[in-house]
Amino acid sequence: MTVAVFLVFWIFYCYTIFINGGQTDLSMLTTDQAQIWVKSVSQVNNISQNLRIEIVRLGYEIEIPLYNDRDGIPYQNRHLFKQNINKRVDCYLYENQINTFISSNIYDQCYGGLSSRQALQNLAGTYIYTGNQTSSGLGIILVEITNSFNWFNNTKSYIFNDQSNIKNGTQLLLAFETIIYYNLNSDLIFYNNKIDNIIQQAIISIKNDNQNHLQLFFLMENLSCQRHQQIVNDDLRLLTIVCTTKVTFKCPLKIGSTCWIENQQISNIQLNIDSHTFISNKTISVRIDV
């Protein structure tokens, strides 16, 4: 039996194929859907330029059109697939019919794209969508900056509340983390490479915010970060960037005065990823006594 015949047999009877050295699980697809997937992968892997990668903030509203209609060319989406890190392929849309068995389906038939009021973890991943004649790929990276804030006075935990007061010049250690969900283990070779490059270059930085003048009250220095990778829910990769920074509280007023800080957004902590900047939305309320 030739290799070609063997592969055809394997696809249409076992729904499992081997692409890029890994096992692709097509058990969730029908024979026709599996055939479309294989053809679409071949089309997408022939294009190495202008790869679409969307970076979305966890919990925020999303609206991702699957086609660029700036040229006035009408596109009609017919198929939408997604592949997880275990290379299992799910069909979200087939012949314009939504798969009702996928409870987290975010495809909007009226809008013709991915749309949701709240971006959840399972949004991240690698997609293939097809029109009448063409197939395209889409990679989605999901981020959550400063997922948690923890303050320390030396080795002891420090709790902020609405009545916290600190002496001018007090130094505390702030520990926080940023999480990034993604998939770079798909049949889309160029997408895997681009997503990996984006993830490797993602960094946390601390910059002065001239809009809220945060630097007048908080001096942040000695930023140190570590990266930890793991797999979550058997579907996604997760990169956690754990950081610490020394924070010195200061009040620019004269002795005997007080600086009141209420719900101040610590917006100078930023995630920089693929030319995008995501700003911390954590806030703090504190009284600084001089």
C-alpha positions in Angstrom: 0.0 0.0 0.0 1.5 3.3 -1.0 2.0 6.2 1.4 -0.8 8.2 -0.3 -3.3 5.4 -0.1 -2.3 4.8 3.5 -2.9 8.5 4.4 -6.2 8.6 2.7 -7.3 5.5 4.6 -6.0 7.0 7.8 -7.9 10.2 7.4 -11.2 9.0 6.3 -11.5 5.9 8.5 -9.5 6.8 11.7 -9.7 10.6 11.4 -6.2 10.9 12.5 -3.3 12.2 10.4 0.4 13.1 10.9 1.4 16.7 10.0 4.7 18.4 10.9 5.9 15.4 12.8 2.9 15.4 15.3 -0.3 13.5 15.5 -3.4 15.4 14.4 -6.7 14.3 15.9 -9.6 14.6 13.5 -12.0 12.4 15.5 -14.4 15.3 16.2 -14.9 15.8 12.4 -16.9 14.1 9.8 -15.2 12.7 6.7 -16.1 15.8 4.7 -15.0 18.2 7.4 -11.7 16.3 7.8 -11.1 16.6 4.0 -11.7 20.4 4.2 -9.4 20.7 7.1 -6.5 19.0 5.4 -7.0 21.0 2.2 -7.2 24.3 4.2 -4.0 23.5 6.2 -2.2 23.0 2.9 -3.4 26.4 1.6 -2.5 28.3 4.8 0.9 26.7 5.0 1.8 28.0 1.6 1.6 31.6 2.8 4.3 33.0 5.1 3.6 36.7 4.9 1.0 38.9 6.7 0.0 36.2 9.2 -2.9 37.3 11.3 -2.3 37.3 15.1 -4.8 39.0 17.4 -3.8 39.8 21.0 -6.9 40.2 23.2 -7.2 41.1 26.9 -9.0 38.6 29.1 -12.5 39.6 30.1 -12.7 42.4 27.6 -15.2 42.7 24.7 -13.9 41.3 21.4 -14.8 41.8 17.8 -12.6 40.1 15.2 -13.7 40.2 11.6 -12.4 37.1 9.8 -12.1 38.9 6.4 -10.7 42.2 5.4 -13.3 43.8 3.0 -11.5 47.0 2.3 -11.2 46.0 -1.3 -15.0 45.7 -1.6 -14.8 42.0 -2.3 -17.7 40.1 -0.7 -16.6 37.1 1.4 -18.8 34.4 2.7 -17.4 32.4 5.6 -18.3 28.7 5.2 -16.1 26.8 7.6 -14.4 27.6 10.9 -12.0 25.2 12.7 -9.9 25.4 15.8 -7.0 23.3 16.9 -5.8 22.9 20.5 -2.3 22.1 21.9 -3.1 18.3 21.7 -3.8 18.9 18.0 -7.4 18.0 18.3 -9.5 19.8 15.7 -13.0 21.2 16.5 -15.4 22.5 13.9 -17.2 25.7 14.9 -18.9 26.3 11.6 -19.6 23.9 8.6 -21.4 25.0 5.5 -22.5 28.1 7.4 -24.1 26.0 10.1 -22.9 26.6 13.7 -21.9 23.5 15.7 -24.4 23.6 18.6 -22.3 21.0 20.5 -19.6 23.6 21.2 -21.0 25.6 24.1 -18.4 28.3 23.9 -19.1 29.1 20.2 -18.3 32.7 19.6 -18.9 32.9 15.9 -21.4 35.6 15.0 -23.2 34.6 11.8 -24.6 38.1 11.3 -21.3 39.8 11.9 -19.2 37.2 10.0 -16.5 37.1 12.7 -15.6 36.2 16.2 -17.5 38.4 18.7 -18.1 38.2 22.4 -18.9 40.6 25.3 -16.3 38.9 27.3 -13.1 37.1 26.2 -12.7 33.9 28.0 -9.6 31.6 28.3 -10.8 29.2 25.6 -10.7 32.0 23.0 -7.0 31.7 22.7 -5.7 29.3 20.1 -5.2 28.7 16.4 -8.0 28.9 13.9 -8.6 28.1 10.2 -11.5 29.7 8.3 -12.5 29.2 4.7 -14.6 31.2 2.2 -15.9 30.0 -1.1 -12.5 29.5 -2.5 -9.8 30.5 -0.1 -8.6 29.5 3.4 -6.9 31.7 6.0 -5.4 31.3 9.4 -5.8 33.2 12.7 -3.8 33.0 15.9 -5.3 34.5 19.1 -3.2 35.3 22.1 -5.0 36.1 25.3 -3.4 38.3 28.0 -4.2 39.3 31.6 -1.8 41.9 33.1 -1.3 42.1 36.8 -3.6 39.2 37.5 -2.8 39.7 41.3 -1.1 42.2 43.5 0.7 41.3 46.7 2.5 43.8 49.0 5.3 42.8 51.4 7.0 44.7 54.3 10.3 42.9 54.4 9.0 39.2 54.5 5.6 40.0 56.0 2.5 40.5 53.9 1.1 44.0 53.9 -2.7 44.6 53.4 -4.0 47.8 51.9 -7.5 49.0 52.7 -9.4 52.3 52.4 -7.8 53.6 55.6 -4.2 52.6 55.0 -1.6 55.2 56.0 2.1 55.1 55.3 4.9 57.3 56.4 6.8 59.3 53.7 9.7 57.3 52.4 8.3 53.9 53.3 9.5 51.1 51.1 7.4 48.0 50.3 7.9 45.1 47.9 5.2 44.7 45.3 4.7 41.2 43.7 2.4 40.7 40.7 1.9 38.4 37.8 0.9 38.6 34.2 -0.6 35.6 32.3 -0.6 34.8 28.6 -2.7 32.1 27.0 -1.7 30.7 23.5 -1.1 27.7 21.3 2.0 27.1 19.2 1.5 23.4 18.6 -0.8 23.4 15.6 -0.6 22.2 12.0 0.0 25.8 10.9 3.8 26.0 10.7 4.3 29.7 10.2 1.7 30.6 12.8 3.5 28.4 15.4 6.8 30.2 14.6 5.3 33.7 14.8 3.4 33.0 18.0 6.5 31.6 19.6 8.5 34.7 18.6 5.8 37.0 20.1 5.7 35.1 23.3 9.5 35.0 23.7 9.7 38.8 23.3 6.8 39.7 25.7 8.2 41.8 28.5 7.0 43.7 31.6 8.2 47.3 32.0 7.6 50.2 34.3 7.2 53.6 32.7 6.2 57.0 34.0 2.6 57.9 33.3 2.4 61.6 32.7 -1.4 61.6 32.7 -2.0 60.7 36.3 1.5 61.8 37.6 1.9 58.5 39.5 5.7 59.1 39.7 5.0 61.9 42.2 3.8 59.4 44.8 5.3 56.0 44.0 8.9 55.4 43.0 9.2 51.9 41.4 12.6 50.4 40.9 14.6 47.1 40.8 12.0 45.4 38.6 12.7 41.6 38.4 10.7 39.1 36.5 10.7 35.3 36.0 8.8 33.3 33.4 7.0 30.0 34.0 5.3 27.9 31.4 2.6 25.2 31.8 -0.4 23.6 30.2 -3.9 24.4 31.4 -7.1 22.4 30.9 -5.2 20.2 28.4 -6.1 22.8 25.7 -3.8 25.8 26.1 -0.3 26.8 26.9 0.1 29.4 29.7 3.0 31.7 30.3 3.1 33.3 33.7 5.4 36.3 34.2 6.0 36.8 37.9 7.5 40.1 38.9 8.6 42.0 41.9 9.5 45.7 42.3 10.5 47.9 45.2 8.0 50.7 45.8 8.9 53.9 47.7 6.0 56.0 48.8 6.6 59.7 48.7 4.6 62.9 49.2 6.0 66.1 47.6 4.4 68.4 50.2 6.1 70.0 53.2 6.5 68.4 56.7 3.2 68.0 58.5 1.2 67.5 55.3 -0.6 64.5 53.9 -1.0 63.2 50.4 -4.3 61.3 49.9 -4.3 58.8 47.1 -7.8 57.4 46.3 -8.3 54.6 43.7 -5.1 55.5 42.0 -4.5 53.3 38.9 -1.0 51.9 38.9 -0.8 52.4 35.2 2.9 52.6 34.8 3.2 48.8 35.0 2.8 47.6 31.4 3.0 44.5 29.3 4.7 45.0 25.9 3.9 42.3 23.4 4.2 42.5 19.6 4.0 46.3 19.5 1.0 46.3 21.7 1.0 47.8 25.2 -1.4 46.6 27.9 -1.6 48.8 31.0 -2.3 47.5 34.6 -5.8 48.4 35.8 -5.1 47.7 39.4 -5.8 50.6 41.8 -4.6 51.6 45.3 -5.9 53.9 48.0 -3.4 55.2 50.6 -2.5 58.1 52.9 1.1 59.2 52.9 2.1 61.3 55.9 5.0 63.6 55.7 
